[in-house]
Amino acid sequence: MRGDVLREVVDAQRAGRDVVVATRLSDGAQELIARGARSAVLGLDGDAVAAALATGDPRTVETADGPVFLRPYVRPPRLIIVGAVHIAQALVPMATIAGLQVTVLDPREGFATADRFPGAALVTEWPDMVMDGLRPDDRTGVVALTHDPKIDDPALIAALESDAFYIGALGSRKTQAARRERLGGLGFDGAALERIHGPVGLPIGARTPEEIAVAVLAQVIGALRLG
Amino acid sequence: MDQPNSRHTNADPVLAQAVEWVDEGRRVALATVTRTWGSAPRRAGSHMAIAANGDFAGSVSGGCIEGAVIQTALEVIESGEPRTLEFGVTNEMAWEVGLACGGRVHLFVEPVVGAPAVETPVQQAR
């Protein structure tokens, strides 16, 4: 990759901008195309570039001058963790390693501290104040871990009103039933409530907070990759 | 209030490593999986960065072909010319450096051409 293109890709990723690098495989001729921009060097079809950006999947397209490899670099999927609790302390580094961009949300400043979550993006606000700003989309998962309806419910409501690819909530079957009751009372129907994974995580018999984090992360990845 | 959407996200660690090496004045090649068939372990788009001394980051398979890719990358660094590679059970070298899992991959190996961010043209004569 050309050094300047490489640097632009890294800068774009750090700034959260989506780009495509197009490389002609015969001679290595290369250009970087930003979302919405036109291919000026290799004369590529705009639809092919747009499709690569939409799916995030690379593809090779044929041109008059031979095959061109399109490598999109799109923003990583996000995971919003509600509750700066023990499970979250394990889930944040695991999810980060797995390539998710993690935000921890907890209004309790004693929980959401940099000491407990070194390097993590922490938001110490009530979910109903910030979930709109976080704009969950179809590349966003939301998992509620506080056990406290005052904190979990507003986050789950915002998630249910979004296209979030994953919604999960900690709690026993009894807790889940009570939650369904509350959210059902707010007008969410059965299909909507079915979107909430709870009890949370794949059933692997997880016991410790760390094991539960593994179960949750596996379920999130399953939702991302398998739908 | 925080603006969580505007905060920085992470760059691909392999590409970030490549930039770091370039900034240190080291010569670097980048290998990219361009196409896969069957049960190839790494998806198209996967990167491996290779420095001229053989240091590498990332992967393009489950570890089966990295050695051969590094060898090619060192040649690419020397020649400055990109190369395409193909590995798989159909490759005559399958038993030596093929994919044990039976998948098939195409790779593009290219030199990272360009000066470090600091404006010191390090066209080293080594």
Contacts between the chains, C-beta under 8 A, distances in Angstrom:
chain1	res1	chain2	res2	distance
A	1	B	18	7.8
A	1	B	30	5.0
A	1	B	110	5.9
A	1	B	112	5.7
A	2	B	112	7.5
A	2	B	113	5.7
A	2	B	114	5.9
A	3	B	22	5.7
A	3	B	112	5.5
A	3	B	113	5.7
A	3	B	114	1.9
A	3	B	115	6.7
A	4	B	114	5.5
A	6	B	15	6.2
A	6	B	18	5.9
A	6	B	19	6.0
A	6	B	22	7.3
A	6	B	30	7.4
A	6	B	112	5.8
A	6	B	114	7.4
A	7	B	19	5.9
A	7	B	114	7.6
A	7	B	117	7.0
A	9	B	11	7.7
A	9	B	12	7.6
A	9	B	15	5.9
A	10	B	11	4.4
A	10	B	12	7.4
A	10	B	15	5.3
A	10	B	16	5.6
A	10	B	19	5.3
A	13	B	9	6.4
A	13	B	10	7.1
A	13	B	11	4.0
A	13	B	12	6.3
A	13	B	15	7.6
A	14	B	8	5.0
A	14	B	9	6.4
A	14	B	10	7.4
A	14	B	11	5.2
A	15	B	8	7.0
A	15	B	9	7.8
A	16	B	5	7.7
A	16	B	6	7.8
A	16	B	8	7.5
A	16	B	9	4.9
A	23	B	32	8.0
A	23	B	108	6.5
A	23	B	110	7.3
A	25	B	34	7.0
A	25	B	82	8.0
A	25	B	84	5.8
A	25	B	108	5.9
A	27	B	82	7.3
A	28	B	81	7.7
A	28	B	82	3.8
A	28	B	110	5.2
A	57	B	44	7.2
A	57	B	45	7.5
A	58	B	34	7.2
A	58	B	44	4.5
A	58	B	45	4.1
A	59	B	44	7.9
A	60	B	34	6.3
A	60	B	35	6.3
A	69	B	32	7.4
A	69	B	34	4.9
A	69	B	108	6.3
A	71	B	32	6.7
A	71	B	45	5.2
A	72	B	45	7.8
A	73	B	12	7.0
A	75	B	9	6.3
A	76	B	9	6.6
A	76	B	10	7.2
A	96	B	10	7.9
A	101	B	9	5.4
A	101	B	10	6.9
A	103	B	4	5.5
A	121	B	4	6.3
A	121	B	7	6.0
A	123	B	2	5.2
A	123	B	4	5.8
A	125	B	1	6.5
A	125	B	2	7.3
A	129	B	1	7.4
A	130	B	1	6.9
A	130	B	2	7.3
A	130	B	4	7.3
A	133	B	1	7.2
A	133	B	3	7.4
A	133	B	4	6.8
A	133	B	5	6.9
A	134	B	4	5.6
A	134	B	5	7.0
A	135	B	5	6.6
